[in-house]
């Protein structure tokens, strides 16, 4: 590692120490471990010096900010992501940045750097997908006109800056690669995908089209300090309650609100107590009924969020909601219907924290990050689509990436984004 100062003159950063990472017979300080995936066994020597990469990341920080602001300036709600994608496509089209750029009908924007054609001893050259989210929740997109995204000291501030941190990070890595003259031994497939916030539609399309030729999937959320694996499964349930509507002057309780309240209490009693392995969640996040003060409603809804990395527990939790709804319906004389309105399968990465992709990601972060790297045994992002299809994947993000999500004062840490881009390039260098 270089000994020169790596601090930014504007955004403070302590000089980086040489990381202390345990080594074994197959994982020595200057040799990155092999990834074994889909029957392919290969070993790559790390070519880039961590100090040089981190210095390059700081040197292009202002360009990273400019890219970030350009992407964040375009709202990207579901079905209307084309303006933001056009910005990404334009930036990717700069001379020498990538070898090819294209947009599909999803729409996703792709870029290719290098090629998997040709052979290495034991198999073909590696092909890795590097993925960033390009869409907003509709509620976030609606805030864009109220205050433009901006840089303020060591923070990026504005609606959507956390989501677009991943976009800015991937663009920064491509710019660093061009500056340093870095080329992959195999191929990096860069994908800016839509639909992450609304069902992983873009990631599912990417996996469905390219998974057979990919060896790994890296979901870039921005920042440094956390490597996530395993896919947390999700079931969003709507419990619809219907019953007799009547005026308040009539006798008895209001049947639908009473049933909703009872069911919410019963489900709260069934909620797992954290911390638990597998990040298990059973929680009521919405109760809706009634429009006036003097009449009981004829219908209402309860919204339930169920999550776990354990598929059996997930299925059992859904069955529990159905059973409890049946009990409450029998007690109160209402009708109850439980519908799954969104689902995402649970999946695990074989080997978990010991998987070569996880270990390589941890080493890359440790090389430029002076805090312990967190290994988190669950993820809820684009990588879920890869893991569900049997494609090894990890998600990379900051331990404390930002805050204020869903507000005009949403913020994201710039220092973490800069160092995160350096870690990503080191990871790619070690694998591809």
Secondary structure as GFF3:
##gff-version 3
##sequence-region A 1 432
A	DSSP	beta_strand	35	37	.	.	.	ID=ss1
A	DSSP	beta_strand	40	42	.	.	.	ID=ss2
A	DSSP	alpha_helix	50	59	.	.	.	ID=ss3
A	DSSP	alpha_helix	61	72	.	.	.	ID=ss4
A	DSSP	alpha_helix	82	92	.	.	.	ID=ss5
A	DSSP	beta_strand	100	103	.	.	.	ID=ss6
A	DSSP	beta_strand	109	114	.	.	.	ID=ss7
A	DSSP	beta_strand	119	120	.	.	.	ID=ss8
A	DSSP	beta_strand	123	124	.	.	.	ID=ss9
A	DSSP	beta_strand	127	133	.	.	.	ID=ss10
A	DSSP	alpha_helix	138	141	.	.	.	ID=ss11
A	DSSP	beta_strand	150	152	.	.	.	ID=ss12
A	DSSP	beta_strand	155	157	.	.	.	ID=ss13
A	DSSP	alpha_helix	161	180	.	.	.	ID=ss14
A	DSSP	beta_strand	187	193	.	.	.	ID=ss15
A	DSSP	three_ten_helix	196	198	.	.	.	ID=ss16
A	DSSP	alpha_helix	201	210	.	.	.	ID=ss17
A	DSSP	three_ten_helix	211	213	.	.	.	ID=ss18
A	DSSP	beta_strand	216	222	.	.	.	ID=ss19
A	DSSP	beta_strand	225	228	.	.	.	ID=ss20
A	DSSP	beta_strand	233	242	.	.	.	ID=ss21
A	DSSP	alpha_helix	255	270	.	.	.	ID=ss22
A	DSSP	beta_strand	281	289	.	.	.	ID=ss23
A	DSSP	beta_strand	299	308	.	.	.	ID=ss24
A	DSSP	alpha_helix	311	332	.	.	.	ID=ss25
A	DSSP	beta_strand	335	344	.	.	.	ID=ss26
A	DSSP	three_ten_helix	352	354	.	.	.	ID=ss27
A	DSSP	alpha_helix	356	366	.	.	.	ID=ss28
A	DSSP	beta_strand	374	376	.	.	.	ID=ss29
A	DSSP	alpha_helix	383	388	.	.	.	ID=ss30
A	DSSP	beta_strand	393	398	.	.	.	ID=ss31
A	DSSP	beta_strand	402	403	.	.	.	ID=ss32
A	DSSP	beta_strand	411	413	.	.	.	ID=ss33
A	DSSP	alpha_helix	414	431	.	.	.	ID=ss34
###
